């Protein structure tokens, strides 16, 4: 890597190995680079080790070998360092019920900032900002047990966001959501990206990853087998076969239309359905 690229990497895994209890292999030689201000999708099937990787990236788990690098420096696991680490790297778990426990939405979001012993005015400001960022201000006084799964997901994200992390890790955030719920959640995440938050999302949905991410990492067999441009990686049949994935529908359709001469490539290939339809309309 060049110096400029290295300087852009805010969090990285280098040669990460980890075994589950009983010696069951989980991670094998994982290398991953997370670049400041980018949207990274970690793409792989369920059970491939993506959640285990996320638990390493925020310091919850310690690797058997290898290291997590924060701004190029190896992470340490003493209490003080972990506290600072987790204030910078927020993790939203797949099941929001694992993170929501306060009586109301506002109380739940306030929990983290209060634990930082921040002044009450600061806590109120952070809660209000997080509610607005996730478009859930109207839910502030709603009991958490009365929320839909999509609302719970956004509240869980708001609770981490109120801690003002530099990096937000989201483990399968769209699982169990209907199309409207996915659209609302992704709109909220895009707004966070525009504010400069570095976002890392794990998913097995190739279409969602292709349309959303600035960069893709394909995860299979406990390792990252490729990281880079979404069109290049997800347009590579050999890479897709190794990862047990299919080509995104928008990319496959665009490549087919170009191959038969119905449309002419003019710049980057379309990443979303809207971009594809615009390309076809120009034809």
Secondary structure as the mmCIF struct_conf table of DSSP 4:
data_model
#
loop_
_struct_conf.conf_type_id
_struct_conf.id
_struct_conf.beg_label_comp_id
_struct_conf.beg_label_asym_id
_struct_conf.beg_label_seq_id
_struct_conf.end_label_comp_id
_struct_conf.end_label_asym_id
_struct_conf.end_label_seq_id
HELX_RH_AL_P HELX_RH_AL_P1 UNK A 3 UNK A 8
STRN STRN1 UNK A 9 UNK A 20
TURN_TY1_P TURN_TY1_P1 UNK A 21 UNK A 23
STRN STRN2 UNK A 24 UNK A 35
TURN_TY1_P TURN_TY1_P2 UNK A 36 UNK A 37
STRN STRN3 UNK A 39 UNK A 43
TURN_TY1_P TURN_TY1_P3 UNK A 46 UNK A 47
BEND BEND1 UNK A 48 UNK A 49
HELX_RH_AL_P HELX_RH_AL_P2 UNK A 50 UNK A 57
TURN_TY1_P TURN_TY1_P4 UNK A 58 UNK A 59
BEND BEND2 UNK A 60 UNK A 61
BEND BEND3 UNK A 64 UNK A 64
STRN STRN4 UNK A 65 UNK A 70
TURN_TY1_P TURN_TY1_P5 UNK A 71 UNK A 72
STRN STRN5 UNK A 73 UNK A 74
BEND BEND4 UNK A 78 UNK A 78
HELX_RH_AL_P HELX_RH_AL_P3 UNK A 79 UNK A 88
STRN STRN6 UNK A 89 UNK A 92
BEND BEND5 UNK A 94 UNK A 95
HELX_RH_3T_P HELX_RH_3T_P1 UNK A 96 UNK A 98
TURN_TY1_P TURN_TY1_P6 UNK A 99 UNK A 99
BEND BEND6 UNK A 102 UNK A 103
STRN STRN7 UNK A 104 UNK A 104
HELX_RH_AL_P HELX_RH_AL_P4 UNK A 105 UNK A 115
TURN_TY1_P TURN_TY1_P7 UNK A 116 UNK A 117
HELX_RH_AL_P HELX_RH_AL_P5 UNK A 120 UNK A 133
TURN_TY1_P TURN_TY1_P8 UNK A 134 UNK A 135
HELX_RH_3T_P HELX_RH_3T_P2 UNK A 137 UNK A 139
TURN_TY1_P TURN_TY1_P9 UNK A 140 UNK A 141
BEND BEND7 UNK A 142 UNK A 142
STRN STRN8 UNK A 143 UNK A 143
HELX_RH_3T_P HELX_RH_3T_P3 UNK A 144 UNK A 146
BEND BEND8 UNK A 147 UNK A 147
HELX_RH_AL_P HELX_RH_AL_P6 UNK A 149 UNK A 161
TURN_TY1_P TURN_TY1_P10 UNK A 162 UNK A 163
BEND BEND9 UNK A 166 UNK A 166
STRN STRN9 UNK A 167 UNK A 171
BEND BEND10 UNK A 172 UNK A 172
TURN_TY1_P TURN_TY1_P11 UNK A 173 UNK A 176
HELX_RH_AL_P HELX_RH_AL_P7 UNK A 179 UNK A 194
TURN_TY1_P TURN_TY1_P12 UNK A 195 UNK A 196
STRN STRN10 UNK A 198 UNK A 203
BEND BEND11 UNK A 204 UNK A 204
HELX_RH_AL_P HELX_RH_AL_P8 UNK A 206 UNK A 212
BEND BEND12 UNK A 214 UNK A 214
STRN STRN11 UNK A 215 UNK A 220
TURN_TY1_P TURN_TY1_P13 UNK A 221 UNK A 222
STRN STRN12 UNK A 223 UNK A 228
HELX_RH_AL_P HELX_RH_AL_P9 UNK A 230 UNK A 234
TURN_TY1_P TURN_TY1_P14 UNK A 235 UNK A 235
HELX_RH_AL_P HELX_RH_AL_P10 UNK A 237 UNK A 243
TURN_TY1_P TURN_TY1_P15 UNK A 244 UNK A 244
HELX_RH_AL_P HELX_RH_AL_P11 UNK A 249 UNK A 259
TURN_TY1_P TURN_TY1_P16 UNK A 260 UNK A 261
BEND BEND13 UNK A 262 UNK A 263
BEND BEND14 UNK A 267 UNK A 268
HELX_LH_PP_P HELX_LH_PP_P1 UNK A 269 UNK A 270
BEND BEND15 UNK A 272 UNK A 272
HELX_RH_AL_P HELX_RH_AL_P12 UNK A 273 UNK A 282
#
